[in-house]
Amino acid sequence: MVTNDPMVIANVVTCSAIALRLMFFRKPGAHHEYWASWLAYMLVLAYGSIPFRYFFDHYDHTNWASLAINLVIAAAVFRSKGNVAIILAVLRPKKSH
């Protein structure tokens, strides 16, 4: 287990925070969108694998670019309170009447 590389530790903590925030998203009374649920599930699997790989000593290094991207994604996830549909709503074209 790499304990002396601060970038690895920061990336593991960031990925753990993203996975946990997505796992505990709940919006009572909201309309359920299947594509957003599946996307959130895939993101939890992807980001949740990083801490497990770290704790089982299969995660050796990271680079600043992946850490920066993960920090931006973490900021978006926490800003949207874990709602993947809100994160991707920015990418949808606006409807003109």
N, C-alpha and C positions, 0 to 999 in steps of 0.2 A: 504494500500500500504506500503510495507516494504521499508523504506528509510534509515534505519540505518545499513543495512548489505551490506558492500562493495562487497561481492561476488555476491549477487543478482544483484546489479547494474551493475557490470562488465559483468555478464552473459547476462543480458538484452541488454546492449550496443553491446556485441559481436554478439548475435543472430540477432539484428537489422541490424548490419553492413553486416552480411552474407546474410540476406534476401534482403537487398537493392542492394548489389553488384550483386547477381544473377538475380534480377529483371531487372537491367539496362544493362545486357550483350547484346552486339550487335557486330556482326562481319560481315561487309558488304562483299558480294560476297562469303561467305563461304557456304559449302555444309551443308544442313540442315539434322540433324540426329534426328529422332523422339524419340529414346530411351533417348537421352541426354536431349531433351526438356521436356519430361515427368519427368525425374529424377530431373531436375532443378525445375520444377513446384512443385513437391512433397517436395523438400527441402525448397522452398520458403514458402510453406504452413506450414511445420513443424517449421522452424525457425521464421517465421513471427507470429506464434501463441504465442510465448513467450512474446514479448512486449505487445500484446493485453491482455494476461492473467495478466501481471503485472499491466497495467493501469486500468484494471477492478477488481483488488484486488483478483485475484485467483492464484497468484504465490507467495508463502510464503517463500520458501527456496531453496537453491541449495547446492551442495557439490563441493569440490575442483576438484574431478575427472571429473564431467560433464563440469565444467568451463575449465579445461585443455584440454579436448577433443574438446570443442567448439573453443578454441583459436587455436588449431592445424588445425582444419577445416577452420577457418577464414583465417589463414595464407596460406593454400593451395588454397582457393578460390581467395584471392587477388593476390597470385603469378600467378595463371592461368588467371587472369583478368576476373573471373566469368565463364570461360569455363569449364563446367562439364566434357566434353569429354576429355580434357587434364588431368584433375585430375585422371580420371579412366584409362587413357592410360598407366599409370605406372603399373597397375595391369595386363595388357595384356601380354601374353608371346610373346617374340620376335620371329619373323619368321626367320628360318634358310634356306638358299638357297642351 
